[in-house]
Structures are given as C-alpha cells and as structure tokens.
Amino acid sequence: MLLMQTRRRFLKALSTAGAVSVAGAPQVLAAGEALETTAVRLVNDTSICIAPEYMAEELLHVEGFTDIRYCAAGGMSGG
C-alpha cells in the first residue's frame, strides 16, 4: 500500500514533533565518556542549504558541544 505524503499529514507530524519538544520529552543520557573536544565550526555560505545545520544545533548541544560557531565560507569565487 503506497501512502502519499500530503500537506495535512506533514503538518500533523510537524506539530506533533513541536508539541513533544515543548512538553519536554524524557531526556535519554547515553553512557559514555566526555567529548574530546566541545567546539565545532560549521560553514555559513548564506544559502538555504545550511538550514539543517541550524536545526541540528540543539542536537549538538545535547551531545555535549558547547561552542558551535558558524563561519563565513572562504575561497569561493562568484563568477
């Protein structure tokens, strides 16, 4: 059975995920050692393609990264 993704289903899933994040899902702590480094630099090339990096920022904080920086892309020629 093939299910089509509709706007209604997408918005339902998105609102459910938002409600869980607001309500506070139980935090699962993985048993492991501390990170060797807590800093990460991500490229910000001023396009919409970096949207997932902004979405992942909270996940990086949960994993233990405390210094997350967005650096301008260098060395790219525009023409």
N, CA, C and O atoms as a Maestro MAE file, in Angstrom:
{
 s_m_m2io_version
 :::
 2.0.0
}

f_m_ct {
 s_m_title
 :::
 protein
 m_atom[316] {
  # First column is atom index #
  i_m_mmod_type
  r_m_x_coord
  r_m_y_coord
  r_m_z_coord
  i_m_residue_number
  s_m_chain_name
  s_m_pdb_residue_name
  s_m_pdb_atom_name
  i_m_atomic_number
  :::
  1 25 0.839 -1.176 0.000 1 A "MET " " N  " 7
  2 3 0.000 0.000 0.000 1 A "MET " " CA " 6
  3 2 0.886 1.241 0.000 1 A "MET " " C  " 6
  4 15 1.695 1.435 0.907 1 A "MET " " O  " 8
  5 25 0.733 2.053 -0.993 2 A "LEU " " N  " 7
  6 3 1.538 3.257 -1.145 2 A "LEU " " CA " 6
  7 2 0.833 4.428 -0.478 2 A "LEU " " C  " 6
  8 15 -0.313 4.736 -0.806 2 A "LEU " " O  " 8
  9 25 1.517 5.081 0.458 3 A "LEU " " N  " 7
  10 3 0.954 6.238 1.140 3 A "LEU " " CA " 6
  11 2 1.558 7.501 0.554 3 A "LEU " " C  " 6
  12 15 2.776 7.624 0.432 3 A "LEU " " O  " 8
  13 25 0.704 8.423 0.196 4 A "MET " " N  " 7
  14 3 1.185 9.699 -0.327 4 A "MET " " CA " 6
  15 2 1.353 10.681 0.822 4 A "MET " " C  " 6
  16 15 0.525 10.741 1.731 4 A "MET " " O  " 8
  17 25 2.418 11.438 0.772 5 A "GLN " " N  " 7
  18 3 2.647 12.479 1.771 5 A "GLN " " CA " 6
  19 2 1.818 13.696 1.377 5 A "GLN " " C  " 6
  20 15 2.028 14.271 0.309 5 A "GLN " " O  " 8
  21 25 0.901 14.081 2.212 6 A "THR " " N  " 7
  22 3 0.084 15.253 1.945 6 A "THR " " CA " 6
  23 2 0.509 16.372 2.881 6 A "THR " " C  " 6
  24 15 1.195 16.141 3.876 6 A "THR " " O  " 8
  25 25 0.096 17.578 2.553 7 A "ARG " " N  " 7
  26 3 0.411 18.703 3.426 7 A "ARG " " CA " 6
  27 2 -0.193 18.505 4.812 7 A "ARG " " C  " 6
  28 15 0.412 18.854 5.826 7 A "ARG " " O  " 8
  29 25 -1.390 17.943 4.834 8 A "ARG " " N  " 7
  30 3 -2.058 17.729 6.118 8 A "ARG " " CA " 6
  31 2 -1.273 16.752 6.995 8 A "ARG " " C  " 6
  32 15 -1.097 16.999 8.188 8 A "ARG " " O  " 8
  33 25 -0.800 15.644 6.414 9 A "ARG " " N  " 7
  34 3 -0.008 14.670 7.180 9 A "ARG " " CA " 6
  35 2 1.325 15.274 7.615 9 A "ARG " " C  " 6
  36 15 1.782 15.051 8.737 9 A "ARG " " O  " 8
  37 25 1.941 16.038 6.723 10 A "PHE " " N  " 7
  38 3 3.219 16.664 7.052 10 A "PHE " " CA " 6
  39 2 3.056 17.636 8.225 10 A "PHE " " C  " 6
  40 15 3.852 17.624 9.164 10 A "PHE " " O  " 8
  41 25 2.021 18.475 8.163 11 A "LEU " " N  " 7
  42 3 1.792 19.436 9.240 11 A "LEU " " CA " 6
  43 2 1.413 18.744 10.542 11 A "LEU " " C  " 6
  44 15 1.762 19.218 11.623 11 A "LEU " " O  " 8
  45 25 0.706 17.632 10.445 12 A "LYS " " N  " 7
  46 3 0.360 16.873 11.645 12 A "LYS " " CA " 6
  47 2 1.626 16.336 12.314 12 A "LYS " " C  " 6
  48 15 1.782 16.439 13.530 12 A "LYS " " O  " 8
  49 25 2.528 15.763 11.513 13 A "ALA " " N  " 7
  50 3 3.778 15.230 12.055 13 A "ALA " " CA " 6
  51 2 4.646 16.354 12.627 13 A "ALA " " C  " 6
  52 15 5.275 16.189 13.672 13 A "ALA " " O  " 8
  53 25 4.674 17.490 11.937 14 A "LEU " " N  " 7
  54 3 5.470 18.621 12.394 14 A "LEU " " CA " 6
  55 2 4.926 19.184 13.706 14 A "LEU " " C  " 6
  56 15 5.695 19.505 14.611 14 A "LEU " " O  " 8
  57 25 3.621 19.301 13.807 15 A "SER " " N  " 7
  58 3 3.043 19.831 15.041 15 A "SER " " CA " 6
  59 2 3.209 18.853 16.199 15 A "SER " " C  " 6
  60 15 3.379 19.273 17.344 15 A "SER " " O  " 8
  61 25 3.160 17.559 15.912 16 A "THR " " N  " 7
  62 3 3.393 16.560 16.955 16 A "THR " " CA " 6
  63 2 4.823 16.666 17.475 16 A "THR " " C  " 6
  64 15 5.053 16.620 18.683 16 A "THR " " O  " 8
  65 25 5.779 16.806 16.565 17 A "ALA " " N  " 7
  66 3 7.171 16.946 16.976 17 A "ALA " " CA " 6
  67 2 7.367 18.222 17.788 17 A "ALA " " C  " 6
  68 15 8.119 18.228 18.763 17 A "ALA " " O  " 8
  69 25 6.702 19.292 17.394 18 A "GLY " " N  " 7
  70 3 6.799 20.538 18.141 18 A "GLY " " CA " 6
  71 2 6.204 20.420 19.533 18 A "GLY " " C  " 6
  72 15 6.748 20.951 20.502 18 A "GLY " " O  " 8
  73 25 5.070 19.711 19.623 19 A "ALA " " N  " 7
  74 3 4.429 19.534 20.926 19 A "ALA " " CA " 6
  75 2 5.303 18.714 21.864 19 A "ALA " " C  " 6
  76 15 5.377 19.002 23.058 19 A "ALA " " O  " 8
  77 25 5.958 17.702 21.330 20 A "VAL " " N  " 7
  78 3 6.842 16.879 22.152 20 A "VAL " " CA " 6
  79 2 8.022 17.705 22.648 20 A "VAL " " C  " 6
  80 15 8.439 17.567 23.798 20 A "VAL " " O  " 8
  81 25 8.561 18.564 21.783 21 A "SER " " N  " 7
  82 3 9.705 19.370 22.213 21 A "SER " " CA " 6
  83 2 9.297 20.412 23.254 21 A "SER " " C  " 6
  84 15 10.078 20.722 24.154 21 A "SER " " O  " 8
  85 25 8.096 20.949 23.144 22 A "VAL " " N  " 7
  86 3 7.622 21.939 24.115 22 A "VAL " " CA " 6
  87 2 7.265 21.273 25.438 22 A "VAL " " C  " 6
  88 15 7.587 21.781 26.512 22 A "VAL " " O  " 8
  89 25 6.591 20.120 25.343 23 A "ALA " " N  " 7
  90 3 6.157 19.412 26.544 23 A "ALA " " CA " 6
  91 2 7.340 18.810 27.296 23 A "ALA " " C  " 6
  92 15 7.258 18.559 28.498 23 A "ALA " " O  " 8
  93 25 8.424 18.583 26.589 24 A "GLY " " N  " 7
  94 3 9.618 18.036 27.233 24 A "GLY " " CA " 6
  95 2 9.620 16.521 27.227 24 A "GLY " " C  " 6
  96 15 9.132 15.881 28.158 24 A "GLY " " O  " 8
  97 25 10.162 15.969 26.192 25 A "ALA " " N  " 7
  98 3 10.310 14.521 26.110 25 A "ALA " " CA " 6
  99 2 11.346 14.083 27.144 25 A "ALA " " C  " 6
  100 15 12.248 14.852 27.476 25 A "ALA " " O  " 8
  101 25 11.226 12.872 27.650 26 A "PRO " " N  " 7
  102 3 12.217 12.414 28.624 26 A "PRO " " CA " 6
  103 2 13.614 12.413 28.008 26 A "PRO " " C  " 6
  104 15 13.814 11.957 26.883 26 A "PRO " " O  " 8
  105 25 14.560 12.927 28.759 27 A "GLN " " N  " 7
  106 3 15.925 13.022 28.261 27 A "GLN " " CA " 6
  107 2 16.643 11.705 28.474 27 A "GLN " " C  " 6
  108 15 16.663 11.157 29.576 27 A "GLN " " O  " 8
  109 25 17.228 11.211 27.403 28 A "VAL " " N  " 7
  110 3 17.963 9.961 27.463 28 A "VAL " " CA " 6
  111 2 19.444 10.295 27.475 28 A "VAL " " C  " 6
  112 15 19.950 10.939 26.556 28 A "VAL " " O  " 8
  113 25 20.119 9.868 28.494 29 A "LEU " " N  " 7
  114 3 21.545 10.127 28.607 29 A "LEU " " CA " 6
  115 2 22.311 8.862 28.241 29 A "LEU " " C  " 6
  116 15 22.148 7.818 28.873 29 A "LEU " " O  " 8
  117 25 23.128 8.967 27.235 30 A "ALA " " N  " 7
  118 3 23.922 7.825 26.813 30 A "ALA " " CA " 6
  119 2 25.103 7.660 27.760 30 A "ALA " " C  " 6
  120 15 25.719 8.638 28.185 30 A "ALA " " O  " 8
  121 25 25.402 6.427 28.076 31 A "ALA " " N  " 7
  122 3 26.542 6.151 28.939 31 A "ALA " " CA " 6
  123 2 27.796 6.207 28.079 31 A "ALA " " C  " 6
  124 15 27.998 5.370 27.199 31 A "ALA " " O  " 8
  125 25 28.619 7.182 28.338 32 A "GLY " " N  " 7
  126 3 29.837 7.320 27.558 32 A "GLY " " CA " 6
  127 2 30.754 8.333 28.198 32 A "GLY " " C  " 6
  128 15 30.394 9.021 29.154 32 A "GLY " " O  " 8
  129 25 31.935 8.406 27.650 33 A "GLU " " N  " 7
  130 3 32.918 9.338 28.172 33 A "GLU " " CA " 6
  131 2 32.651 10.739 27.644 33 A "GLU " " C  " 6
  132 15 31.905 10.922 26.682 33 A "GLU " " O  " 8
  133 25 33.260 11.712 28.278 34 A "ALA " " N  " 7
  134 3 33.128 13.096 27.834 34 A "ALA " " CA " 6
  135 2 33.784 13.262 26.466 34 A "ALA " " C  " 6
  136 15 34.682 12.505 26.097 34 A "ALA " " O  " 8
  137 25 33.328 14.250 25.732 35 A "LEU " " N  " 7
  138 3 33.893 14.509 24.412 35 A "LEU " " CA " 6
  139 2 35.337 14.978 24.518 35 A "LEU " " C  " 6
  140 15 35.726 15.638 25.481 35 A "LEU " " O  " 8
  141 25 36.110 14.627 23.518 36 A "GLU " " N  " 7
  142 3 37.497 15.082 23.483 36 A "GLU " " CA " 6
  143 2 37.555 16.584 23.204 36 A "GLU " " C  " 6
  144 15 38.413 17.293 23.729 36 A "GLU " " O  " 8
  145 25 36.634 17.053 22.374 37 A "THR " " N  " 7
  146 3 36.527 18.483 22.092 37 A "THR " " CA " 6
  147 2 35.059 18.877 22.182 37 A "THR " " C  " 6
  148 15 34.175 18.072 21.891 37 A "THR " " O  " 8
  149 25 34.805 20.107 22.582 38 A "THR " " N  " 7
  150 3 33.425 20.564 22.716 38 A "THR " " CA " 6
  151 2 33.114 21.697 21.755 38 A "THR " " C  " 6
  152 15 32.073 22.343 21.874 38 A "THR " " O  " 8
  153 25 34.009 21.946 20.800 39 A "ALA " " N  " 7
  154 3 33.807 23.026 19.835 39 A "ALA " " CA " 6
  155 2 33.646 22.447 18.437 39 A "ALA " " C  " 6
  156 15 34.278 21.453 18.081 39 A "ALA " " O  " 8
  157 25 32.784 23.091 17.652 40 A "VAL " " N  " 7
  158 3 32.602 22.699 16.260 40 A "VAL " " CA " 6
  159 2 32.330 23.962 15.448 40 A "VAL " " C  " 6
  160 15 31.612 24.857 15.894 40 A "VAL " " O  " 8
  161 25 32.913 24.022 14.250 41 A "ARG " " N  " 7
  162 3 32.687 25.146 13.345 41 A "ARG " " CA " 6
  163 2 31.990 24.632 12.111 41 A "ARG " " C  " 6
  164 15 32.422 23.649 11.509 41 A "ARG " " O  " 8
  165 25 30.910 25.295 11.729 42 A "LEU " " N  " 7
  166 3 30.142 24.926 10.548 42 A "LEU " " CA " 6
  167 2 30.208 26.062 9.535 42 A "LEU " " C  " 6
  168 15 30.299 27.230 9.913 42 A "LEU " " O  " 8
  169 25 30.163 25.725 8.255 43 A "VAL " " N  " 7
  170 3 30.268 26.726 7.195 43 A "VAL " " CA " 6
  171 2 28.918 27.401 6.991 43 A "VAL " " C  " 6
  172 15 27.890 26.733 6.876 43 A "VAL " " O  " 8
  173 25 28.930 28.722 6.948 44 A "ASN " " N  " 7
  174 3 27.740 29.501 6.649 44 A "ASN " " CA " 6
  175 2 27.969 30.176 5.304 44 A "ASN " " C  " 6
  176 15 28.658 31.193 5.225 44 A "ASN " " O  " 8
  177 25 27.392 29.611 4.247 45 A "ASP " " N  " 7
  178 3 27.585 30.183 2.920 45 A "ASP " " CA " 6
  179 2 26.386 31.022 2.479 45 A "ASP " " C  " 6
  180 15 26.200 31.251 1.284 45 A "ASP " " O  " 8
  181 25 25.581 31.475 3.422 46 A "THR " " N  " 7
  182 3 24.425 32.357 3.219 46 A "THR " " CA " 6
  183 2 23.410 31.816 2.228 46 A "THR " " C  " 6
  184 15 22.745 32.590 1.540 46 A "THR " " O  " 8
  185 25 23.285 30.529 2.147 47 A "SER " " N  " 7
  186 3 22.238 29.938 1.315 47 A "SER " " CA " 6
  187 2 21.273 29.171 2.204 47 A "SER " " C  " 6
  188 15 21.530 28.989 3.394 47 A "SER " " O  " 8
  189 25 20.190 28.733 1.642 48 A "ILE " " N  " 7
  190 3 19.197 27.997 2.430 48 A "ILE " " CA " 6
  191 2 19.681 26.575 2.735 48 A "ILE " " C  " 6
  192 15 19.079 25.876 3.550 48 A "ILE " " O  " 8
  193 25 20.739 26.157 2.096 49 A "CYS " " N  " 7
  194 3 21.251 24.795 2.292 49 A "CYS " " CA " 6
  195 2 21.809 24.571 3.695 49 A "CYS " " C  " 6
  196 15 22.056 23.428 4.079 49 A "CYS " " O  " 8
  197 25 22.011 25.625 4.456 50 A "ILE " " N  " 7
  198 3 22.537 25.452 5.809 50 A "ILE " " CA " 6
  199 2 21.427 25.322 6.844 50 A "ILE " " C  " 6
  200 15 21.705 25.216 8.039 50 A "ILE " " O  " 8
  201 25 20.185 25.330 6.401 51 A "ALA " " N  " 7
  202 3 19.058 25.201 7.332 51 A "ALA " " CA " 6
  203 2 19.176 23.961 8.208 51 A "ALA " " C  " 6
  204 15 18.886 24.051 9.401 51 A "ALA " " O  " 8
  205 25 19.587 22.805 7.683 52 A "PRO " " N  " 7
  206 3 19.738 21.637 8.556 52 A "PRO " " CA " 6
  207 2 20.792 21.831 9.649 52 A "PRO " " C  " 6
  208 15 20.684 21.246 10.727 52 A "PRO " " O  " 8
  209 25 21.808 22.649 9.373 53 A "GLU " " N  " 7
  210 3 22.815 22.910 10.410 53 A "GLU " " CA " 6
  211 2 22.197 23.653 11.582 53 A "GLU " " C  " 6
  212 15 22.498 23.355 12.738 53 A "GLU " " O  " 8
  213 25 21.340 24.613 11.292 54 A "TYR " " N  " 7
  214 3 20.667 25.336 12.369 54 A "TYR " " CA " 6
  215 2 19.716 24.411 13.126 54 A "TYR " " C  " 6
  216 15 19.573 24.531 14.343 54 A "TYR " " O  " 8
  217 25 19.080 23.509 12.428 55 A "MET " " N  " 7
  218 3 18.176 22.564 13.080 55 A "MET " " CA " 6
  219 2 18.965 21.592 13.964 55 A "MET " " C  " 6
  220 15 18.479 21.163 15.011 55 A "MET " " O  " 8
  221 25 20.170 21.254 13.540 56 A "ALA " " N  " 7
  222 3 20.986 20.291 14.287 56 A "ALA " " CA " 6
  223 2 21.701 20.921 15.481 56 A "ALA " " C  " 6
  224 15 22.273 20.209 16.307 56 A "ALA " " O  " 8
  225 25 21.672 22.240 15.575 57 A "GLU " " N  " 7
  226 3 22.406 22.911 16.654 57 A "GLU " " CA " 6
  227 2 21.951 22.421 18.028 57 A "GLU " " C  " 6
  228 15 22.784 22.178 18.900 57 A "GLU " " O  " 8
  229 25 20.662 22.275 18.227 58 A "GLU " " N  " 7
  230 3 20.158 21.802 19.521 58 A "GLU " " CA " 6
  231 2 20.630 20.377 19.798 58 A "GLU " " C  " 6
  232 15 20.960 20.038 20.934 58 A "GLU " " O  " 8
  233 25 20.661 19.547 18.763 59 A "LEU " " N  " 7
  234 3 21.141 18.170 18.939 59 A "LEU " " CA " 6
  235 2 22.623 18.147 19.299 59 A "LEU " " C  " 6
  236 15 23.060 17.312 20.091 59 A "LEU " " O  " 8
  237 25 23.390 19.056 18.724 60 A "LEU " " N  " 7
  238 3 24.807 19.133 19.063 60 A "LEU " " CA " 6
  239 2 24.991 19.547 20.520 60 A "LEU " " C  " 6
  240 15 25.882 19.043 21.204 60 A "LEU " " O  " 8
  241 25 24.153 20.458 20.993 61 A "HIS " " N  " 7
  242 3 24.223 20.852 22.408 61 A "HIS " " CA " 6
  243 2 23.917 19.667 23.311 61 A "HIS " " C  " 6
  244 15 24.573 19.482 24.337 61 A "HIS " " O  " 8
  245 25 22.931 18.868 22.941 62 A "VAL " " N  " 7
  246 3 22.571 17.689 23.738 62 A "VAL " " CA " 6
  247 2 23.718 16.691 23.770 62 A "VAL " " C  " 6
  248 15 23.930 16.019 24.780 62 A "VAL " " O  " 8
  249 25 24.455 16.590 22.679 63 A "GLU " " N  " 7
  250 3 25.575 15.655 22.612 63 A "GLU " " CA " 6
  251 2 26.797 16.147 23.377 63 A "GLU " " C  " 6
  252 15 27.741 15.383 23.577 63 A "GLU " " O  " 8
  253 25 26.799 17.411 23.809 64 A "GLY " " N  " 7
  254 3 27.899 17.894 24.621 64 A "GLY " " CA " 6
  255 2 28.724 18.999 24.005 64 A "GLY " " C  " 6
  256 15 29.662 19.486 24.637 64 A "GLY " " O  " 8
  257 25 28.404 19.413 22.786 65 A "PHE " " N  " 7
  258 3 29.130 20.515 22.166 65 A "PHE " " CA " 6
  259 2 28.641 21.824 22.773 65 A "PHE " " C  " 6
  260 15 27.441 22.097 22.787 65 A "PHE " " O  " 8
  261 25 29.565 22.627 23.271 66 A "THR " " N  " 7
  262 3 29.186 23.876 23.912 66 A "THR " " CA " 6
  263 2 29.552 25.094 23.074 66 A "THR " " C  " 6
  264 15 28.970 26.163 23.259 66 A "THR " " O  " 8
  265 25 30.498 24.955 22.163 67 A "ASP " " N  " 7
  266 3 30.949 26.074 21.341 67 A "ASP " " CA " 6
  267 2 30.659 25.756 19.878 67 A "ASP " " C  " 6
  268 15 31.466 25.108 19.210 67 A "ASP " " O  " 8
  269 25 29.508 26.209 19.379 68 A "ILE " " N  " 7
  270 3 29.108 25.969 17.991 68 A "ILE " " CA " 6
  271 2 29.170 27.302 17.272 68 A "ILE " " C  " 6
  272 15 28.459 28.242 17.627 68 A "ILE " " O  " 8
  273 25 30.023 27.382 16.260 69 A "ARG " " N  " 7
  274 3 30.220 28.631 15.526 69 A "ARG " " CA " 6
  275 2 29.906 28.428 14.055 69 A "ARG " " C  " 6
  276 15 30.171 27.372 13.482 69 A "ARG " " O  " 8
  277 25 29.336 29.464 13.460 70 A "TYR " " N  " 7
  278 3 29.055 29.479 12.027 70 A "TYR " " CA " 6
  279 2 30.033 30.451 11.384 70 A "TYR " " C  " 6
  280 15 29.986 31.653 11.645 70 A "TYR " " O  " 8
  281 25 30.914 29.930 10.548 71 A "CYS " " N  " 7
  282 3 31.960 30.732 9.922 71 A "CYS " " CA " 6
  283 2 31.603 30.987 8.455 71 A "CYS " " C  " 6
  284 15 31.001 30.140 7.795 71 A "CYS " " O  " 8
  285 25 31.980 32.156 7.963 72 A "ALA " " N  " 7
  286 3 31.747 32.504 6.569 72 A "ALA " " CA " 6
  287 2 32.581 31.595 5.671 72 A "ALA " " C  " 6
  288 15 33.724 31.264 5.985 72 A "ALA " " O  " 8
  289 25 31.983 31.200 4.549 73 A "ALA " " N  " 7
  290 3 32.705 30.361 3.590 73 A "ALA " " CA " 6
  291 2 33.768 31.200 2.908 73 A "ALA " " C  " 6
  292 15 33.491 32.304 2.442 73 A "ALA " " O  " 8
  293 25 34.959 30.689 2.852 74 A "GLY " " N  " 7
  294 3 36.051 31.418 2.235 74 A "GLY " " CA " 6
  295 2 36.566 30.699 1.004 74 A "GLY " " C  " 6
  296 15 36.395 29.488 0.860 74 A "GLY " " O  " 8
  297 25 37.192 31.448 0.123 75 A "GLY " " N  " 7
  298 3 37.828 30.863 -1.045 75 A "GLY " " CA " 6
  299 2 36.891 30.535 -2.184 75 A "GLY " " C  " 6
  300 15 37.308 29.883 -3.141 75 A "GLY " " O  " 8
  301 25 35.643 30.959 -2.121 76 A "MET " " N  " 7
  302 3 34.719 30.672 -3.199 76 A "MET " " CA " 6
  303 2 34.666 31.861 -4.129 76 A "MET " " C  " 6
  304 15 34.505 33.000 -3.690 76 A "MET " " O  " 8
  305 25 34.804 31.591 -5.433 77 A "SER " " N  " 7
  306 3 34.729 32.675 -6.397 77 A "SER " " CA " 6
  307 2 33.309 32.745 -6.949 77 A "SER " " C  " 6
  308 15 32.690 31.713 -7.210 77 A "SER " " O  " 8
  309 25 32.813 33.915 -7.120 78 A "GLY " " N  " 7
  310 3 31.437 34.097 -7.554 78 A "GLY " " CA " 6
  311 2 31.261 34.232 -9.040 78 A "GLY " " C  " 6
  312 15 30.197 34.676 -9.474 78 A "GLY " " O  " 8
  313 25 32.237 33.877 -9.853 79 A "GLY " " N  " 7
  314 3 31.942 34.114 -11.240 79 A "GLY " " CA " 6
  315 2 32.770 33.390 -12.152 79 A "GLY " " C  " 6
  316 15 32.607 33.515 -13.366 79 A "GLY " " O  " 8
  :::
 }
 m_bond[315] {
  # First column is bond index #
  i_m_from
  i_m_to
  i_m_order
  :::
  1 1 2 1
  2 2 3 1
  3 3 4 2
  4 3 5 1
  5 5 6 1
  6 6 7 1
  7 7 8 2
  8 7 9 1
  9 9 10 1
  10 10 11 1
  11 11 12 2
  12 11 13 1
  13 13 14 1
  14 14 15 1
  15 15 16 2
  16 15 17 1
  17 17 18 1
  18 18 19 1
  19 19 20 2
  20 19 21 1
  21 21 22 1
  22 22 23 1
  23 23 24 2
  24 23 25 1
  25 25 26 1
  26 26 27 1
  27 27 28 2
  28 27 29 1
  29 29 30 1
  30 30 31 1
  31 31 32 2
  32 31 33 1
  33 33 34 1
  34 34 35 1
  35 35 36 2
  36 35 37 1
  37 37 38 1
  38 38 39 1
  39 39 40 2
  40 39 41 1
  41 41 42 1
  42 42 43 1
  43 43 44 2
  44 43 45 1
  45 45 46 1
  46 46 47 1
  47 47 48 2
  48 47 49 1
  49 49 50 1
  50 50 51 1
  51 51 52 2
  52 51 53 1
  53 53 54 1
  54 54 55 1
  55 55 56 2
  56 55 57 1
  57 57 58 1
  58 58 59 1
  59 59 60 2
  60 59 61 1
  61 61 62 1
  62 62 63 1
  63 63 64 2
  64 63 65 1
  65 65 66 1
  66 66 67 1
  67 67 68 2
  68 67 69 1
  69 69 70 1
  70 70 71 1
  71 71 72 2
  72 71 73 1
  73 73 74 1
  74 74 75 1
  75 75 76 2
  76 75 77 1
  77 77 78 1
  78 78 79 1
  79 79 80 2
  80 79 81 1
  81 81 82 1
  82 82 83 1
  83 83 84 2
  84 83 85 1
  85 85 86 1
  86 86 87 1
  87 87 88 2
  88 87 89 1
  89 89 90 1
  90 90 91 1
  91 91 92 2
  92 91 93 1
  93 93 94 1
  94 94 95 1
  95 95 96 2
  96 95 97 1
  97 97 98 1
  98 98 99 1
  99 99 100 2
  100 99 101 1
  101 101 102 1
  102 102 103 1
  103 103 104 2
  104 103 105 1
  105 105 106 1
  106 106 107 1
  107 107 108 2
  108 107 109 1
  109 109 110 1
  110 110 111 1
  111 111 112 2
  112 111 113 1
  113 113 114 1
  114 114 115 1
  115 115 116 2
  116 115 117 1
  117 117 118 1
  118 118 119 1
  119 119 120 2
  120 119 121 1
  121 121 122 1
  122 122 123 1
  123 123 124 2
  124 123 125 1
  125 125 126 1
  126 126 127 1
  127 127 128 2
  128 127 129 1
  129 129 130 1
  130 130 131 1
  131 131 132 2
  132 131 133 1
  133 133 134 1
  134 134 135 1
  135 135 136 2
  136 135 137 1
  137 137 138 1
  138 138 139 1
  139 139 140 2
  140 139 141 1
  141 141 142 1
  142 142 143 1
  143 143 144 2
  144 143 145 1
  145 145 146 1
  146 146 147 1
  147 147 148 2
  148 147 149 1
  149 149 150 1
  150 150 151 1
  151 151 152 2
  152 151 153 1
  153 153 154 1
  154 154 155 1
  155 155 156 2
  156 155 157 1
  157 157 158 1
  158 158 159 1
  159 159 160 2
  160 159 161 1
  161 161 162 1
  162 162 163 1
  163 163 164 2
  164 163 165 1
  165 165 166 1
  166 166 167 1
  167 167 168 2
  168 167 169 1
  169 169 170 1
  170 170 171 1
  171 171 172 2
  172 171 173 1
  173 173 174 1
  174 174 175 1
  175 175 176 2
  176 175 177 1
  177 177 178 1
  178 178 179 1
  179 179 180 2
  180 179 181 1
  181 181 182 1
  182 182 183 1
  183 183 184 2
  184 183 185 1
  185 185 186 1
  186 186 187 1
  187 187 188 2
  188 187 189 1
  189 189 190 1
  190 190 191 1
  191 191 192 2
  192 191 193 1
  193 193 194 1
  194 194 195 1
  195 195 196 2
  196 195 197 1
  197 197 198 1
  198 198 199 1
  199 199 200 2
  200 199 201 1
  201 201 202 1
  202 202 203 1
  203 203 204 2
  204 203 205 1
  205 205 206 1
  206 206 207 1
  207 207 208 2
  208 207 209 1
  209 209 210 1
  210 210 211 1
  211 211 212 2
  212 211 213 1
  213 213 214 1
  214 214 215 1
  215 215 216 2
  216 215 217 1
  217 217 218 1
  218 218 219 1
  219 219 220 2
  220 219 221 1
  221 221 222 1
  222 222 223 1
  223 223 224 2
  224 223 225 1
  225 225 226 1
  226 226 227 1
  227 227 228 2
  228 227 229 1
  229 229 230 1
  230 230 231 1
  231 231 232 2
  232 231 233 1
  233 233 234 1
  234 234 235 1
  235 235 236 2
  236 235 237 1
  237 237 238 1
  238 238 239 1
  239 239 240 2
  240 239 241 1
  241 241 242 1
  242 242 243 1
  243 243 244 2
  244 243 245 1
  245 245 246 1
  246 246 247 1
  247 247 248 2
  248 247 249 1
  249 249 250 1
  250 250 251 1
  251 251 252 2
  252 251 253 1
  253 253 254 1
  254 254 255 1
  255 255 256 2
  256 255 257 1
  257 257 258 1
  258 258 259 1
  259 259 260 2
  260 259 261 1
  261 261 262 1
  262 262 263 1
  263 263 264 2
  264 263 265 1
  265 265 266 1
  266 266 267 1
  267 267 268 2
  268 267 269 1
  269 269 270 1
  270 270 271 1
  271 271 272 2
  272 271 273 1
  273 273 274 1
  274 274 275 1
  275 275 276 2
  276 275 277 1
  277 277 278 1
  278 278 279 1
  279 279 280 2
  280 279 281 1
  281 281 282 1
  282 282 283 1
  283 283 284 2
  284 283 285 1
  285 285 286 1
  286 286 287 1
  287 287 288 2
  288 287 289 1
  289 289 290 1
  290 290 291 1
  291 291 292 2
  292 291 293 1
  293 293 294 1
  294 294 295 1
  295 295 296 2
  296 295 297 1
  297 297 298 1
  298 298 299 1
  299 299 300 2
  300 299 301 1
  301 301 302 1
  302 302 303 1
  303 303 304 2
  304 303 305 1
  305 305 306 1
  306 306 307 1
  307 307 308 2
  308 307 309 1
  309 309 310 1
  310 310 311 1
  311 311 312 2
  312 311 313 1
  313 313 314 1
  314 314 315 1
  315 315 316 2
  :::
 }
}
